[in-house]
Amino acid sequence: MEKKLIEIASEIVKTQVAMSPMSGNEIATSLREVFKTLQEMQKSEVGGIDIEEQAANESPQESKAGPDITPANSIQNDKVICLECGKEMRQLTARHLSSHGLTPREYRHKYGFTMRTPLSAKSLTRVRSKIAKKRGLPANLTKFLEERRQNKLVAQDTPPEADGKQAEQKSNQIRLRKRTR
């Protein structure tokens, strides 16, 4: 007994859900899209139409994101919409952007995002921020920057000949450590 298109579509979407979490609306949308694509493929098969030719004949505007998607609303709470292709995901990765011939930096520049704007869903950004704070990242970062600032000040105050002596002393200490091992 042959499987119906809806059964095949549901199996495909079921696999997608198993690979990455999806909301109810996303599942319904994905199911419709997969079913529609399978119908088109079936019509092409029956009519003897080459799918690659059909895709080449489509206008490039149809494959772009819809006109209602702007850079300002492309980053949403639970998803990010790629402004190049309209694909919805949790994070725009460098790998995905490279499929469009862009780096994350070029993508941000092209669509007017600041370089500090994360290309991920707002909920994902909040979770990562909480994890970083829990691990003490802000405090450790502040501590590191202060130490680096102090080291620069000390390096500026030290005369050049003293730097040479300190470097010689360090290399002597390293040699001694190697000998004692």
N, CA, C and O of each residue as an XYZ file, in Angstrom:
724
protein
N       0.845     -1.178      0.000
C       0.000      0.000      0.000
C       0.892      1.243      0.000
O       1.799      1.356      0.824
N       0.639      2.163     -0.911
C       1.418      3.387     -1.001
C       1.014      4.354      0.109
O      -0.143      4.423      0.525
N       2.013      5.090      0.565
C       1.726      6.099      1.588
C       1.126      7.324      0.932
O       1.463      7.665     -0.201
N       0.233      7.982      1.654
C      -0.354      9.221      1.168
C       0.635     10.359      1.417
O       1.524     10.257      2.262
N       0.459     11.434      0.670
C       1.356     12.585      0.809
C       1.343     13.146      2.227
O       2.386     13.542      2.747
N       0.189     13.182      2.845
C       0.088     13.741      4.199
C       0.880     12.892      5.196
O       1.470     13.420      6.138
N       0.888     11.576      4.981
C       1.659     10.695      5.864
C       3.160     10.950      5.700
O       3.907     11.003      6.677
N       3.577     11.104      4.457
C       4.995     11.381      4.191
C       5.385     12.722      4.786
O       6.437     12.851      5.412
N       4.523     13.731      4.586
C       4.798     15.068      5.124
C       4.875     15.031      6.643
O       5.749     15.662      7.237
N       3.962     14.294      7.274
C       3.970     14.235      8.741
C       5.234     13.537      9.260
O       5.766     13.910     10.306
N       5.712     12.527      8.529
C       6.957     11.859      8.935
C       8.148     12.811      8.824
O       9.026     12.821      9.687
N       8.171     13.604      7.764
C       9.269     14.563      7.579
C       9.250     15.605      8.694
O      10.291     15.909      9.277
N       8.079     16.151      8.991
C       7.962     17.166     10.041
C       8.274     16.553     11.402
O       8.886     17.199     12.252
N       7.859     15.322     11.605
C       8.143     14.621     12.864
C       9.656     14.514     13.074
O      10.142     14.680     14.193
N      10.389     14.242     12.014
C      11.852     14.175     12.078
C      12.438     15.542     12.368
O      13.391     15.661     13.139
N      11.868     16.592     11.747
C      12.341     17.956     12.012
C      12.153     18.320     13.481
O      13.047     18.902     14.095
N      11.014     17.987     14.039
C      10.720     18.289     15.444
C      11.679     17.535     16.361
O      12.091     18.053     17.398
N      12.027     16.323     15.979
C      12.964     15.537     16.786
C      14.354     16.157     16.774
O      15.095     16.042     17.750
N      14.710     16.817     15.669
C      16.046     17.413     15.529
C      16.150     18.763     16.227
O      17.200     19.085     16.784
N      15.078     19.563     16.208
C      15.105     20.876     16.857
C      13.707     21.204     17.358
O      12.715     20.931     16.682
N      13.634     21.795     18.552
C      12.318     22.101     19.115
C      11.563     23.119     18.260
O      12.142     24.079     17.752
N      10.267     22.887     18.115
C       9.419     23.778     17.313
C       8.126     24.031     18.072
O       7.634     23.158     18.787
N       7.575     25.240     17.913
C       6.289     25.557     18.534
C       5.172     24.938     17.705
O       5.412     24.432     16.608
N       3.956     24.978     18.229
C       2.810     24.423     17.515
C       2.574     25.116     16.180
O       2.269     24.464     15.181
N       2.717     26.442     16.166
C       2.535     27.189     14.917
C       3.601     26.825     13.893
O       3.313     26.691     12.704
N       4.833     26.666     14.363
C       5.924     26.302     13.464
C       5.706     24.912     12.870
O       5.995     24.678     11.697
N       5.195     23.995     13.688
C       4.930     22.635     13.204
C       3.846     22.678     12.123
O       3.977     22.044     11.076
N       2.771     23.435     12.390
C       1.674     23.526     11.421
C       2.157     24.150     10.111
O       1.831     23.668      9.026
N       2.935     25.223     10.225
C       3.463     25.890      9.028
C       4.377     24.957      8.249
O       4.294     24.860      7.025
N       5.240     24.280      8.972
C       6.173     23.365      8.332
C       5.426     22.226      7.638
O       5.779     21.833      6.526
N       4.404     21.706      8.291
C       3.610     20.621      7.697
C       2.953     21.082      6.395
O       2.962     20.358      5.399
N       2.381     22.294      6.408
C       1.763     22.825      5.190
C       2.785     22.979      4.071
O       2.529     22.605      2.926
N       3.953     23.537      4.415
C       4.990     23.763      3.401
C       5.501     22.448      2.815
O       5.676     22.324      1.603
N       5.739     21.468      3.689
C       6.234     20.169      3.217
C       5.179     19.499      2.346
O       5.502     18.948      1.294
N       3.926     19.543      2.774
C       2.845     18.935      1.994
C       2.733     19.605      0.631
O       2.604     18.929     -0.390
N       2.781     20.946      0.615
C       2.693     21.698     -0.639
C       3.854     21.336     -1.569
O       3.664     21.150     -2.772
N       5.045     21.238     -1.002
C       6.222     20.878     -1.793
C       6.090     19.473     -2.361
O       6.427     19.234     -3.521
N       5.601     18.547     -1.550
C       5.405     17.171     -2.034
C       4.365     17.121     -3.155
O       4.521     16.367     -4.116
N       3.293     17.934     -3.031
C       2.289     17.988     -4.087
C       2.898     18.505     -5.387
O       2.652     17.958     -6.462
N       3.705     19.578     -5.274
C       4.353     20.134     -6.461
C       5.287     19.106     -7.097
O       5.343     18.980     -8.320
N       6.015     18.377     -6.260
C       6.928     17.355     -6.779
C       6.144     16.244     -7.484
O       6.560     15.745     -8.529
N       5.013     15.870     -6.900
C       4.195     14.824     -7.503
C       3.640     15.288     -8.855
O       3.644     14.523     -9.819
N       3.166     16.532     -8.929
C       2.655     17.083    -10.191
C       3.769     17.132    -11.230
O       3.547     16.825    -12.401
N       4.964     17.518    -10.798
C       6.101     17.578    -11.716
C       6.442     16.203    -12.245
O       6.754     16.032    -13.424
N       6.378     15.225    -11.359
C       6.699     13.851    -11.741
C       5.696     13.313    -12.754
O       6.074     12.695    -13.749
N       4.422     13.554    -12.491
C       3.371     13.072    -13.378
C       3.424     13.807    -14.723
O       3.241     13.195    -15.775
N       3.675     15.126    -14.683
C       3.702     15.931    -15.903
C       5.018     15.866    -16.641
O       5.118     16.370    -17.760
N       6.036     15.256    -16.047
C       7.341     15.161    -16.683
C       8.102     16.470    -16.699
O       8.955     16.678    -17.562
N       7.809     17.352    -15.764
C       8.482     18.648    -15.686
C       9.713     18.500    -14.801
O       9.659     17.874    -13.742
N      10.817     19.081    -15.247
C      12.055     19.046    -14.467
C      11.958     20.081    -13.347
O      11.735     21.262    -13.613
N      12.123     19.650    -12.104
C      11.984     20.536    -10.945
C      13.039     21.636    -10.962
O      12.754     22.771    -10.578
N      14.244     21.318    -11.398
C      15.309     22.319    -11.425
C      14.981     23.428    -12.423
O      15.267     24.596    -12.159
N      14.389     23.083    -13.556
C      13.978     24.100    -14.531
C      12.888     24.981    -13.937
O      12.894     26.200    -14.111
N      11.960     24.355    -13.240
C      10.863     25.093    -12.636
C      11.390     26.076    -11.593
O      10.913     27.208    -11.517
N      12.364     25.658    -10.792
C      12.943     26.538     -9.782
C      13.706     27.681    -10.434
O      13.702     28.799     -9.919
N      14.363     27.417    -11.564
C      15.103     28.456    -12.270
C      14.159     29.490    -12.871
O      14.526     30.658    -12.996
N      12.960     29.082    -13.240
C      11.989     30.000    -13.831
C      11.291     30.882    -12.805
O      10.708     31.905    -13.165
N      11.344     30.505    -11.541
C      10.724     31.326    -10.495
C      11.456     32.648    -10.399
O      12.664     32.720    -10.622
N      10.719     33.687    -10.067
C      11.368     34.990     -9.929
C      12.160     35.034     -8.624
O      11.746     34.429     -7.635
N      13.300     35.743     -8.605
C      14.112     35.791     -7.395
C      13.406     36.466     -6.239
O      13.756     36.221     -5.084
N      12.411     37.317     -6.515
C      11.709     38.000     -5.437
C      10.865     37.025     -4.633
O      10.640     37.244     -3.442
N      10.393     35.949     -5.263
C       9.576     34.978     -4.547
C      10.385     34.240     -3.497
O       9.846     33.854     -2.459
N      11.670     34.039     -3.749
C      12.489     33.303     -2.796
C      12.990     34.200     -1.669
O      13.449     33.699     -0.643
N      12.911     35.510     -1.844
C      13.349     36.439     -0.800
C      12.310     36.478      0.313
O      11.188     35.999      0.153
N      12.708     37.059      1.446
C      11.790     37.221      2.558
C      10.645     38.134      2.140
O      10.799     38.983      1.262
N       9.505     37.947      2.777
C       8.336     38.739      2.435
C       8.570     40.225      2.657
O       9.481     40.605      3.393
N       7.755     41.075      2.028
C       7.945     42.510      2.122
C       7.676     43.064      3.518
O       8.162     44.144      3.852
N       6.905     42.341      4.341
C       6.595     42.831      5.678
C       7.732     42.589      6.673
O       7.672     43.087      7.798
N       8.744     41.853      6.295
C       9.874     41.582      7.181
C      10.911     42.681      6.994
O      11.436     42.885      5.900
N      11.189     43.375      8.073
C      12.217     44.420      8.062
C      13.323     43.996      9.019
O      13.111     43.112      9.849
N      14.490     44.603      8.919
C      15.548     44.247      9.861
C      15.111     44.427     11.319
O      15.507     43.654     12.192
N      14.306     45.437     11.568
C      13.877     45.699     12.951
C      13.023     44.564     13.521
O      13.139     44.236     14.701
N      12.164     43.960     12.685
C      11.322     42.888     13.230
C      11.762     41.495     12.805
O      11.025     40.530     13.008
N      12.945     41.372     12.219
C      13.425     40.042     11.827
C      13.955     39.261     13.029
O      13.950     38.031     13.018
N      14.414     39.969     14.067
C      14.873     39.300     15.288
C      13.721     39.341     16.285
O      13.411     40.384     16.861
N      13.101     38.192     16.474
C      11.935     38.095     17.341
C      12.280     37.323     18.604
O      13.414     36.882     18.786
N      11.291     37.166     19.471
C      11.548     36.517     20.753
C      11.968     35.056     20.598
O      12.905     34.607     21.259
N      11.280     34.314     19.727
C      11.544     32.879     19.623
C      12.196     32.461     18.310
O      12.456     31.276     18.100
N      12.466     33.427     17.417
C      13.076     33.066     16.133
C      13.738     34.283     15.495
O      13.486     35.428     15.870
N      14.594     33.993     14.517
C      15.223     35.015     13.691
C      14.878     34.659     12.259
O      14.956     33.495     11.866
N      14.502     35.644     11.491
C      14.160     35.407     10.089
C      15.303     35.941      9.234
O      15.660     37.116      9.314
N      15.867     35.062      8.419
C      16.949     35.460      7.525
C      16.371     36.411      6.480
O      15.415     36.067      5.786
N      16.943     37.590      6.368
C      16.448     38.580      5.424
C      16.852     38.265      3.985
O      16.355     38.891      3.049
N      17.731     37.316      3.811
C      18.142     36.899      2.468
C      17.158     35.894      1.871
O      16.745     36.032      0.720
N      16.783     34.881      2.659
C      15.950     33.808      2.102
C      14.602     33.645      2.802
O      13.735     32.929      2.300
N      14.411     34.291      3.940
C      13.151     34.187      4.654
C      13.047     32.990      5.571
O      11.993     32.761      6.165
N      14.115     32.222      5.700
C      14.096     31.031      6.550
C      14.065     31.449      8.020
O      14.746     32.392      8.423
N      13.271     30.740      8.809
C      13.156     31.017     10.236
C      14.001     30.021     11.017
O      13.952     28.817     10.766
N      14.778     30.537     11.969
C      15.611     29.677     12.809
C      15.869     30.373     14.133
O      15.491     31.531     14.315
N      16.506     29.679     15.048
C      16.801     30.265     16.360
C      18.014     31.173     16.315
O      18.124     32.112     17.104
N      18.928     30.895     15.391
C      20.143     31.699     15.283
C      20.631     31.674     13.844
O      20.624     30.630     13.192
N      21.059     32.841     13.354
C      21.661     32.896     12.027
C      23.132     32.567     12.189
O      23.898     33.366     12.728
N      23.519     31.417     11.734
C      24.901     30.972     11.888
C      25.758     31.452     10.721
O      25.247     31.810      9.660
N      27.049     31.451     10.937
C      27.985     31.822      9.876
C      27.856     30.845      8.708
O      28.008     31.228      7.548
N      27.579     29.604      9.019
C      27.430     28.594      7.964
C      26.228     28.900      7.071
O      26.316     28.811      5.847
N      25.106     29.262      7.695
C      23.920     29.605      6.909
C      24.183     30.849      6.062
O      23.846     30.884      4.879
N      24.783     31.857      6.670
C      25.037     33.094      5.935
C      26.033     32.876      4.802
O      25.963     33.553      3.776
N      26.961     31.935      4.980
C      27.922     31.662      3.908
C      27.217     31.061      2.683
O      27.712     31.186      1.563
N      26.076     30.418      2.889
C      25.314     29.900      1.746
C      24.763     31.045      0.890
O      24.422     30.848     -0.276
N      24.681     32.233      1.476
C      24.265     33.431      0.743
C      25.475     34.262      0.313
O      25.321     35.338     -0.266
N      26.673     33.762      0.598
C      27.885     34.491      0.225
C      28.172     35.659      1.143
O      28.789     36.639      0.724
N      27.735     35.571      2.391
C      27.933     36.654      3.358
C      28.590     36.141      4.621
O      28.438     34.974      4.980
N      29.317     37.011      5.290
C      29.797     36.731      6.637
C      28.808     37.401      7.591
O      28.031     38.254      7.162
N      28.819     37.034      8.873
C      27.925     37.728      9.814
C      28.161     39.241      9.823
O      27.211     40.016      9.936
N      29.406     39.656      9.706
C      29.720     41.087      9.684
C      29.100     41.771      8.463
O      28.514     42.847      8.586
N      29.227     41.149      7.286
C      28.651     41.710      6.052
C      27.121     41.751      6.138
O      26.497     42.710      5.684
N      26.519     40.705      6.723
C      25.065     40.653      6.874
C      24.599     41.809      7.761
O      23.642     42.507      7.427
N      25.279     42.006      8.891
C      24.912     43.104      9.788
C      25.027     44.444      9.071
O      24.146     45.295      9.191
N      26.106     44.628      8.332
C      26.329     45.884      7.625
C      25.264     46.092      6.538
O      24.736     47.194      6.388
N      24.956     45.043      5.789
C      23.999     45.136      4.690
C      22.614     45.550      5.175
O      21.932     46.334      4.515
N      22.198     45.025      6.331
C      20.852     45.300      6.830
C      20.807     46.316      7.969
O      19.755     46.519      8.577
N      21.937     46.952      8.262
C      21.947     48.062      9.213
C      21.941     47.674     10.681
O      21.562     48.484     11.527
N      22.351     46.460     11.001
C      22.471     46.068     12.405
C      23.792     46.589     12.951
O      24.759     46.729     12.202
N      23.844     46.879     14.247
C      25.123     47.223     14.852
C      25.944     45.958     14.969
O      25.393     44.857     14.958
N      27.246     46.100     15.081
C      28.114     44.924     15.169
C      27.892     44.153     16.472
O      28.260     42.982     16.565
N      27.304     44.788     17.462
C      27.061     44.123     18.744
C      25.704     43.407     18.780
O      25.415     42.694     19.741
N      24.888     43.582     17.771
C      23.571     42.946     17.750
C      23.727     41.449     17.507
O      24.274     41.043     16.482
N      23.251     40.622     18.445
C      23.343     39.172     18.226
C      22.342     38.735     17.163
O      21.211     39.218     17.124
N      22.767     37.831     16.317
C      21.893     37.311     15.263
C      21.215     36.037     15.749
O      21.245     35.002     15.083
N      20.603     36.138     16.929
C      19.895     34.997     17.501
C      18.597     35.493     18.132
O      18.431     36.685     18.391
N      17.690     34.564     18.373
C      16.405     34.900     18.977
C      16.640     35.557     20.333
O      17.598     35.228     21.033
N      15.765     36.479     20.696
C      15.930     37.226     21.948
C      15.912     36.289     23.153
O      16.655     36.500     24.111
N      15.075     35.265     23.114
C      15.005     34.326     24.236
C      16.328     33.574     24.391
O      16.784     33.342     25.510
N      16.941     33.195     23.271
C      18.225     32.498     23.304
C      19.321     33.413     23.842
O      20.179     32.970     24.605
N      19.296     34.675     23.452
C      20.273     35.648     23.939
C      20.134     35.833     25.447
O      21.135     35.910     26.159
N      18.880     35.906     25.942
C      18.660     36.064     27.389
C      19.187     34.857     28.164
O      19.812     35.014     29.212
N      18.936     33.658     27.649
C      19.398     32.439     28.322
C      20.925     32.428     28.395
O      21.495     32.124     29.443
N      21.583     32.757     27.288
C      23.044     32.778     27.273
C      23.593     33.828     28.226
O      24.617     33.611     28.873
N      22.912     34.966     28.314
C      23.346     36.020     29.225
C      23.256     35.553     30.682
O      24.169     35.782     31.476
N      22.137     34.894     31.021
C      21.968     34.382     32.386
C      23.051     33.364     32.733
O      23.593     33.376     33.838
N      23.359     32.486     31.785
C      24.388     31.467     32.023
C      25.740     32.122     32.243
O      26.486     31.728     33.139
N      26.058     33.118     31.431
C      27.344     33.820     31.563
C      27.435     34.528     32.909
O      28.480     34.499     33.559
N      26.346     35.163     33.326
C      26.343     35.860     34.620
C      26.483     34.864     35.765
O      27.162     35.135     36.755
N      25.840     33.714     35.623
C      25.909     32.675     36.651
C      27.341     32.153     36.807
O      27.783     31.836     37.911
N      28.051     32.070     35.684
C      29.440     31.607     35.709
C      30.406     32.698     36.160
O      31.593     32.433     36.349
N      29.906     33.932     36.337
C      30.755     35.016     36.816
C      31.509     35.734     35.716
O      32.528     36.370     35.986
N      31.040     35.651     34.497
C      31.738     36.264     33.375
C      31.889     37.780     33.520
O      32.992     38.280     33.301
N      30.845     38.546     33.878
C      31.030     39.994     33.974
C      32.087     40.390     35.004
O      32.902     41.278     34.751
N      32.072     39.735     36.158
C      33.054     40.055     37.197
C      34.461     39.677     36.749
O      35.406     40.441     36.941
N      34.594     38.500     36.155
C      35.912     38.060     35.676
C      36.417     38.943     34.547
O      37.612     39.228     34.468
N      35.530     39.372     33.684
C      35.918     40.249     32.582
C      36.386     41.599     33.108
O      37.395     42.131     32.646
N      35.660     42.153     34.069
C      36.060     43.425     34.675
C      37.416     43.278     35.347
O      38.273     44.152     35.216
N      37.613     42.190     36.061
C      38.885     41.929     36.741
C      40.029     41.832     35.725
O      41.094     42.414     35.930
N      39.806     41.094     34.631
C      40.823     40.940     33.596
C      41.194     42.282     32.969
O      42.371     42.595     32.787
N      40.157     43.074     32.639
C      40.417     44.370     32.011
C      41.182     45.304     32.945
O      42.053     46.052     32.500
N      40.867     45.265     34.215
C      41.582     46.104     35.195
C      43.039     45.663     35.312
O      43.935     46.506     35.351
N      43.286     44.353     35.369
C      44.664     43.852     35.426
C      45.444     44.258     34.185
O      46.606     44.655     34.278
N      44.813     44.160     33.033
C      45.482     44.536     31.786
C      45.807     46.026     31.767
O      46.878     46.429     31.314
N      44.882     46.834     32.259
C      45.097     48.272     32.332
C      46.271     48.586     33.263
O      47.110     49.431     32.952
N      46.320     47.902     34.401
C      47.412     48.109     35.359
C      48.751     47.691     34.749
O      49.752     48.387     34.922
N      48.778     46.572     34.045
C      50.013     46.103     33.411
C      50.510     47.095     32.362
O      51.714     47.307     32.225
N      49.588     47.696     31.626
C      49.983     48.695     30.638
C      50.582     49.914     31.316
O      51.582     50.460     30.849
N      49.969     50.348     32.427
C      50.493     51.506     33.153
C      51.878     51.221     33.700
O      52.755     52.082     33.640
N      52.086     50.035     34.228
C      53.395     49.649     34.765
C      54.412     49.598     33.634
O      55.549     50.040     33.799
N      54.011     49.062     32.486
C      54.927     48.963     31.346
C      55.319     50.349     30.835
O      56.446     50.542     30.378
N      54.411     51.305     30.907
C      54.721     52.659     30.458
C      55.644     53.370     31.439
O      56.485     54.167     31.024
N      55.502     53.096     32.726
C      56.324     53.755     33.751
C      57.718     53.166     33.865
O      58.622     53.831     34.370
N      57.917     51.931     33.406
C      59.202     51.259     33.527
C      60.135     51.752     32.418
O      59.747     51.768     31.250
N      61.379     52.161     32.776
C      62.327     52.581     31.739
C      62.706     51.405     30.838
O      62.657     50.255     31.274
N      63.082     51.679     29.592
C      63.372     50.603     28.642
C      64.479     49.665     29.105
O      64.393     48.460     28.864
N      65.505     50.172     29.754
C      66.592     49.294     30.193
C      66.125     48.329     31.277
O      66.625     47.208     31.368
N      65.168     48.759     32.100
C      64.632     47.868     33.131
C      63.839     46.734     32.478
O      63.858     45.604     32.967
N      63.144     47.028     31.379
C      62.399     45.989     30.665
C      63.333     44.887     30.205
O      62.999     43.706     30.307
N      64.485     45.255     29.704
C      65.471     44.276     29.260
C      65.950     43.416     30.410
O      66.117     42.206     30.254
N      66.176     44.031     31.572
C      66.604     43.270     32.749
C      65.506     42.320     33.203
O      65.778     41.174     33.561
N      64.251     42.800     33.187
C      63.146     41.943     33.606
C      62.984     40.761     32.647
O      62.735     39.637     33.081
N      63.124     41.011     31.369
C      63.005     39.936     30.384
C      64.113     38.904     30.591
O      63.881     37.700     30.479
N      65.318     39.389     30.895
C      66.442     38.476     31.135
C      66.197     37.648     32.392
O      66.484     36.452     32.422
N      65.663     38.295     33.430
C      65.366     37.584     34.666
C      64.303     36.503     34.427
O      64.423     35.390     34.939
N      63.275     36.830     33.655
C      62.225     35.847     33.366
C      62.780     34.660     32.598
O      62.452     33.513     32.900
N      63.621     34.932     31.602
C      64.174     33.827     30.823
C      65.077     32.958     31.690
O      65.107     31.740     31.516
N      65.816     33.564     32.627
C      66.643     32.789     33.561
C      65.763     31.913     34.452
O      66.096     30.758     34.715
N      64.638     32.466     34.914
C      63.723     31.696     35.759
C      63.141     30.509     34.977
O      62.995     29.414     35.520
N      62.820     30.730     33.741
C      62.267     29.650     32.917
C      63.301     28.551     32.724
O      62.978     27.367     32.816
N      64.559     28.947     32.454
C      65.621     27.946     32.291
C      65.805     27.132     33.559
O      65.982     25.916     33.499
N      65.763     27.800     34.712
C      65.918     27.080     35.978
C      64.778     26.093     36.195
O      65.001     24.978     36.667
N      63.570     26.497     35.855
C      62.428     25.592     36.012
C      62.571     24.361     35.127
O      62.245     23.248     35.542
N      63.054     24.561     33.923
C      63.228     23.445     33.008
C      64.290     22.477     33.515
O      64.147     21.266     33.351
N      65.348     22.991     34.125
C      66.410     22.137     34.643
C      65.932     21.297     35.830
O      66.343     20.147     35.982
N      65.074     21.863     36.661
C      64.644     21.156     37.863
C      63.577     20.105     37.572
O      63.254     19.309     38.454
N      63.042     20.081     36.409
C      61.996     19.093     36.074
C      62.538     17.750     35.808
O      61.779     16.825     35.516
